[in-house]
């Protein structure tokens, strides 16, 4: 497969932004391209999911302030974060409308919790998540 032609562009950035882009050791053009690709992929996510993602980041920051550590490094902080996530999602619980779209909610025989856990595992197998892999391996070693 032939590479697509690339069009050079001129871009003026503040030194602090350039320094941040170079943090991971990539070349500046590759870092900019990766950032742009990521934002285009995020554009296809529905607005509610984007908002939940933003709330999750905020919740993680608040938990860090409360517990003095990240939510994934302490059992108590983890429990607080999990309860917060459940609350954020619960706030978006749809009402039963009686319409055809609700058949999706009532269709599968398995409880929604089972399907949610199954889909979470499916997502974890679909794509590599290095931080998740590190956490699972650490837990297996008993750390």
Secondary structure by P-SEA (a helix, b strand, c coil): ccccbbbbbbbbbcaaaaaaaacccccaaaaaaaaaaaaaaaaaccaaaaaaaaaaaaaaaaaaaaccccccccaaaaaaaaaaaaaaaaaacccccccccccccccccccaaaaaaaaaaaaaaacccaaaaaaaaaaaacc
